[in-house]
Amino acid sequence: VIELPDKRDFGEALHSVLKRFHDAWGGAAFDTLDAAMLAASLRRHAGTLFAPMTQRSPAMLALARRFDGLVDGYVDWLRRHAAEGWRCTAGEVKRRLPLPLDGGREITLHGRIDRIDADASGSQRLIDYKARRADSLKTLLTVPGEDIQLAFYGLLLGGAADRAMYVSFERA
C-alpha cells in the first residue's frame, strides 16, 4: 500500500528544500540578486529533493507542484526581508537546554529552530516556517498559552533573539 502524502510530509519537504537552498547561498544579500535566478535555484533544490520522492510515491508530485507554486512568493518575501538588512546565519539548528527544578531535579528542553537571521547591528530574528495559513497563525497567537513555539525557541537560543516570526507557506 502506498500512503498518500499528508501535510506533515509537505512540511518536512519544505524544511529540507529551504535548508539546502540557504546552505548553498549562505548569508547572501538576496535583495541584490536577481529574483529569477533565486527562483531557479530554489526550484533546482526542490527538484533534487522531490524527484526521488516522486519515484517512490507518485502522489508526491502534488506536493512538488504545490511547492513550485510558492517559490515566487517566497523569493519576493526573501528579497524584501533582505532589503531590511536581515541575513540568514543558520538553519535547522538543534538546541537543548537543561533547566533546574526544585529538589535537585532537572528537565531538558529539546528543539530545532528552522532559521536564525541577523542584521548588521547583531540583532537576531528567529524564523519558523509554517505550512498553514497566516490568518490561522495570527489567531493562535492571540490565545494565551496556545501557541508558545516562538517563545520556546527564544528560550532555547538563550534569549539572544530580539525578534521572532512565522513565515507562512500557504497561498492564502
N, C-alpha and C positions, 0 to 999 in steps of 0.2 A: 504494500500500500504506500503510495506516495502522498505524503502530507502536503496540504496546501500551505503556502506561506501565510504568516499572520503579521499583525502589527509589530510584534517583537522581532520577527525576522527582518522587517524593514528597518527598525531602529538599530539593530546590530550591524546591518549592512551600511546604513547611513554613517554610523560612527567609524566603521572601518575605512570607508571611502574618504571621509574627511580627514582622518588621521594620516592616511597615505598622501593625500593632497598637501596638507600642511607640513608634513615632514619633508616633502620634496621642495616646497617653496621656502621653508624656514621662516624667518621674520621679515619677509618681503613687504615692501610698501605697496600694497595692492592697488592703492589709488593712483599710482604712477604707471601701472601696467595696463596693457590693452585688455578690455573685457572679453573680447572674442578669444584671445589667446588663453586667458584664465579659464573660460568655459570649456575650451577644447581640452585643456589639461585635466580639468575636473572630470570631464566625460571619459578621457582615457583611463584615469584611475578607476572610475566606476566600471568601465568595460573589463578591466583586469580582474576586478572582484566578481562582477556579476556573470561573466561568461562561463566559468566553471560551475557556478551555482545553477545556472540555467541548463547546463548539460545534464546535471544530476536530477534537477527538478524543473521541467519546462515551465511550470507555473511561476517560477521566479522571474520570468520575463515581465510579468505585470509589475513587479516591484522595480525592476530595472527601468521600465518605461516611466513609472511614477517618479523615480529619482531624476531621470533625464528632464522631466517637465519642471523640476525645481532648480535646475542648475543656474539658469539665467537670473532668477530671483536671488539666489544665494550670492552669486558673483556681484550683483548690484549692491546688496547689503554689505558684502565684504569690502567693496571699494569705498562705500560711504563710511563704514566703520574705520577703515584705514585712514581716510581723509581727516578723521577726528584725532589721529595720532596713535591709534592702537595697532600693536604688532603682536602676532601670535608668538608666544615664547615656549609653550609646552602643550601637549595634548595627551589625553588618556592617561593622566597622572594618577598612579595608585598611591594612596596615602593610608597611614594608620596612626591612630592617636590613642595612647593609653591614658585613661582618666582614673585617678584615685577615687575610691569610695570610702565610706565610713568603715571602721573596723579593719583597716588594712587591706581591704579587697580592692580589686581593680577591674575595670571594663575597658575593652579596646574597641574603638570605632574603626571601621574599615570602609573605604570608598574609593571611587575612581572619578576624578574630575575630568570632564570632557575636554575643556580647553582653558588655558590661562593666557591672558593677554596683558601687555604692559604698555605704558606710554613713556615719553621721554623724561617725565618727571619721576618715574619709578612707581607710579600708581599701578595697581594690578586690578584686573577685572576677571572674574570667574564667568565662564560661559557654559551653559548646559544646553545641548541640542535636544529638541523635542519633536516627535512626530505627531504632535497634537496641535489643534487649532489654538491660535494666540488668545482668542476670547475665552476659551476654557481654562487656559493657564492663568489669565488675569482673574477669573472668578475664583479659582483655587487660592490665589494669593490673598484674597480678601477675607477668607475664613480663617480665623486664628487657629494655629496648630494643625491646619490641614495640609499645607504644603511647606515643608521645612527643608527641602533638599538643598536649596541655595545656601541657607544658613548653616546647614550641616557641612557643606563643602567649605564654607568660610572657616568653620571651626577646624576642619582637617588641615587647612592651609595655615593654621596658627594665627588667624586674624590678620594676615598680611594683605588680604584683598580689600580694596576700597569700594568696589562695586561688584555686583553680580547681575546676571541677566540670562533669560532664556532666549534661544533662537528657535522659532517655530518653523518646521518644515512641512507645513500644510498650506496648500494654495490659498485657502480662505484667509 
